């Protein structure tokens, strides 16, 4: 997969898919940057941001509990009640520097525990799938970007999907085209290596495959030694985030990016499985800050998931589909260093439907607060971005004054 400045110079929306992670980019008439990260699979907010100060937590979580702050491999303290998962060290540093905040006990207006339904609702911004995504509608409410070789505003609403699909988050009235990198869909080097190894002893196929592999530019030494790790490293979420930042840092590049990362559906062995995607997310956010450089000061990053997970651990040391969860907001423009939202507690009577963390804040309130303060969207524009959301008023004070 080749990703270069061509996409930014086109002044169009772009989408790139790299294994479990993908990226979409969009132009906007603003110098501020917005990155939206979709955490597909339902992140367990009680594990990512453990409420270790809640007296009822231990009765539900058992072996899933992480050591408290100050203990070996313990939580990263957020002020005496909540602690970040130890895999989120970069995010913790941002939090300490006032560049990250956490919304706990959050959920959208939907109450579906189906990944497919809830992800559609998250991306469309309503309790039912709409024909467009909320980020697409937000882009259309922004001033047009400067003209690039055409009539003023020509790039407004135009989009190009790079790869196989455009996320629903960016679908909508914008004109959509498609463009695929020249090497899109090329098999990984380790596939060639495996085929060559399996047939090496065959007197006919062995030499033929080896010659074919060499003709494709793979040296014999590489085929003998490469296990695909180099390609996998290029296809990680941090690498994708770094590419997004480089495109967004270009003077005439896009200002809005949508990324996604999976791996959050932890029905079994949650403690062992959750650390890796958390590290990927953490490293990706750090890469955004590093590659954006001074532009980080005008950037907001939102990380959102479709729903949370059950308060009780299940019989396979995991958690099942739930409701309330966490959302992260980071960036130099964020007025951070705090956990926001009303904490409902984990007493038995406080649980949602006797199983889930009770949501007390609508995710749309967080997003609306960022769109209003960071990108300058008016109340009427917010009502277009999130129809029928009058009950989810924008959270104020999320973004530093310009």
N, C-alpha and C positions, 0 to 999 in steps of 0.2 A: 504494500500500500504506500503510495507516494502522496504526500501532502505538502504543497508548497504555496508560495505567495500568489500564485495564479488565482486561487479562489478569492483572496482578499481584493486583488486588483480588479476582479470582475465587478466588485461592489454588489454581489448577490448573496442570497442566503445559500449555505452549503451544508450538506450532511455527509459525514464519513462514518463508516461502520468498521470497527476493528474488533472482531471476536465479541467478547461480552461487553464491550464499551463502544459508544458511538458519540458522534459530535455533529452539531448543526450550527451554522453561523449566519448572522443576518446583519444588514446595514441599518443604521439609524442616524437621524440628524441630531446627534448628541456626542459630546466628548466623554461622557461617562460610560463605563462598561458594566454590563450585567451578564453574569454566568449563572445558568440554572442547571443543576445536576439532579437528574432523576435517579433515585436509588430503587431499582426495580427488584421486587421480591419481598418487600415489607421488612424494614429494619426494626429490630427489637429496641425500642427507645429505652427500656429499663436496663438493658445491657450496655448500650452505647453511652448513656448518661445515667448511671446507677444512683438512685435516691437513697444513698446509704444511711442518711439521717432519718428515714421513715421507719418507725418501730415495727411496722407490719411486713416489711420487705422480706425478712428472713423466713417467715413462715411459708411463703409461696415459692421461693426460689431455690432453697436448698443448695445443691452442689453447683448451681449456676452462679452463685454469689462470687464476686471478685473481692480480693482483700481490700480493706479500707486504705485510704491515703496514709502514707508513711510506712506501710508494710511492704515486704518483698513482692514485686510485680503487682503492686496495688494500684488503686484508682488514682487519677490525677485530680487533685482537689479543685473544686469550683467555688469554695467559700463556706464549707462547713455542713452542707446538706446533700449536695450532688457531687459526683465524681465522674470524670471522663474515663472511658476505657483506656488502658495503658497503650493501646495501639494508636491513639490519637494524640501523640506528643506534639506534632506540629500545630494542630488545632489548639491544643492547650497553650502553647506559646503565644499564638495569636490572641487567645482569650485573655491571657495575662497582660498583653500589650493593648488591650481595648479594641482589638480588631476582629472579634468574633463574639457572637451571642448565641444562646440556645433557647428555643421555644419548646417547652415540655408540655405534655398532656395535650397534644395537638392532633387534629384530624380534619379532613374535609367534611363537607355536608353529607356525604354519602355514608351508608352503613353496610356496604357490601364487603364480605370477606373473600370475594373472588378476585384474584390478582388481575384478571383481564378486565373485569368491569371497573374495579377501583383504579387501575392505571388509566383507563380511558377517562374516567371522571376527573382524576388528578390533572390530566393533560388538557382536557376541555374546560375544566374549571367550574364544573357544575355537578349536581347529583344525578345527572344522566349524560350520556355522550352527546356532545354537540357536533355540528359539522365542521367546527374550527377549533383550534387550540387557543388558550388564553394568551400565550406569548405572541402568536400571530396577530391577535386582535390588539395587543399592546403596541406592537410595532407599527400598526396602521394608525395608531393614535399619536405617534411621535412626529415631529417635524421631518420633512424629507431630508435625506443626506445630500451633500453637494453633488451636482451633476458630474458624471465621469464620461466625458466624450459624447454626451447626448443632451437631450433637452433636460432642463431642470426638473428634478423629481422623477426622472425616468426609471431610477432603480427602486422607487418606493413600491413595496408590495411584491416585487419580483423575487423569486426563490429558485434555487437549483438544488436538487437532491444529488449528492455524490455517494454512489453506492446503490443499494437496492431499495431504500425506502426513506421517506421523510417522517419524522416523529409526529404524532398527532398534535403535540404541543405547538408545532409550527405550521400545521395545515390550516388552510382557510382561504380568505378572499385573495391573498397574494397570488400572483401568477407564478406557477411552479414549472420549472424545467428540470432536466436531469443531465448529469455529467458523471462519467465514471473514469477514475484514474486509469492510466494505461496498463497498470499491472493488477487491476482489480480482479479478485477471484483467483489469483495465482496460488497453486498449492504450496504449502509450507515446505521448506527444504528437508525437514525430517521425514516427510512422506516419501520424497525421492530416495532419501537415504535408506528407509525401511524397504522399499521395493528393490533397491539395488542389493541390500544385504540378504533378502529372502531368496533372490535369484542368482547370487554370486556363484554358486556351485554348478548351476545349470550351464552346460557347454554351449547352448544356443542362446538362451535368454540372457545369461549373465553378461557376456560381452556386448550384446545388443543394447541392453539397458544402460550399461556403463557408458557406452559411446553416446547414447541419447542424452544421458545426464550431462556429460561433458559438453555436448553441443549446446546445452541450455546455459552454459556458463558456470557450472558447478565443478570446482576442482576436485580431484579424487581425494585429496587429503581432507577437504571440507566435508565431503560426503562420508568419509570414514569416521570423522570426529564430531560433526555437527549433530546435536540432539534436538535442534529446533529452539534452543533457549534464546538465541539472539533474536529470532523473529518474534518469539513470545515477549521478549523484553520491549521490542518496538511496539508491540500491540497492547501494552499495558495501559491502564487508565492514566497513570502519571505522564506517560509519553504523549498520550492524546491531549491531556490538559496542557502540556508544554507547547504542543503544536497549536492549540487554540489560542494560547496567550501570544505566541509569535504573530499569528495572523491578526489578532485584535490590536497588537501594538503598532502595526503598520499605520502610517498617517491616513491612508485612504482605505484602511481595512474595515472589517465589520466591527460593530460595537456590542453585539449581543451574541452569546453562544449558549447552546443547549447540549449538554453531555449526559450520558447515562452510564451506569455501572451496575451490574447484577451481583448475585451471590448472597443475597440477604435472607433467603427462604430457609431458615435454620430449624427444621423440624426435628433434627437429631444431632447429637454431639455439637451443640451450639457453641460452647466455649472454644472448641478446637477449630470450628469452621468460620466463626465470625471474625477472628483476628485478621485474616488475610484481606477480605474486602475493606475492612476498616483501615488497614495500613495503606491499601491502594487509594482509598478516598483521601486519607490524610496527606499522602505524598503528592496526590494530584492538586490539592489546594495549595500546598507549599510550592509546587511547580508553577502554578498560576501566579503567585506572588513574585517568585524569583524572575520569571520571564517577562512579566509586565513591568517590572522595575518601578520607576516613578509613577507610572499610570495606575499602579495598585491603589494609590491614594484616592482615585476616583472610581473604584471598582466595588461592586457588591457581588458576592457569590451566595446563591441559595441552594441548599441541598435538601430535597424533599422526597418522601417515600409515600406509597399509596395507603398504607395503614400500619398499625403496630402489631404486637404479638401478645399472646395471652400472658396474664400475670403469673399464673401457675406454670411451673415447669411440667412437661409431660413425662411419660415413662421411658422415653429414649434420650433423656438429657437434652431436650430441645424445647421449643415453644411453638404453638400453633397460631393460626391467623387470628388477629385481634383487632383493636380499634385505635386507642390513643397511642401516640408515639412522640418522637422528637423531630424538629426541623432545625437546621443549622443556617446561620447567616454569618458570613465572613467578608473581609475586605477592608481596605483602608478607609472607605467611606462609612463603615459601620460604627455606630456608637456602642461598642461592645463591652466585654468584661462582666457580663451578667446573664443570669437565667431568667427569662421572662415567662409570663403566663401564670395562671392560677393553679397551684398544685392541689389536686383533689384528695390526695391520700390514698392509701392502699388497704384500708380497713375493709372487711368483707362487705359492709353495707355501702361502701363508696365505689365498688367495682361496677363497671358497665356490664349489664346482663350477667352479673355474677361470674365474670371471667376476665374482663379486659380493663386496662387503664381507662378511666373515665375521661373523655376529651372535654376540655374546658375552653379551648381557643380554636376557632376556625382557621385552617391553614390560609384561607383566602385573605384573612385579616393581616397576616404577615406579608403576603405577596403584595396586597394593595398598599400597605404601608411603605414598602420599598418602591413600588412603581410611582407612588405619589411624591415621596420625598427625594428619591434618587433620580427619577427620570421626568418628574414634573407633570405627571398625568393628573388631570382635573377630576373632580367628582363625577361629572357626566361621562368622562372617558372611562373611569373605573367601572361605572355601571354598564358600559358596553363591553368591557373586558370580562367582567364577571356578572352576567345577568342574574337577577333575582337574588342579590347578595346584600340587600340593605341591612340585614341583621349582622353582617360581618363587617363592622366598621374598621377602617384602616388603623393599625396600631401606629401610634405616633412616637416620635423620638428614636426610631431605629437607625436613622442616618444622621451623620454629622452635618451641621449647617455648611452650606457651600461658602 
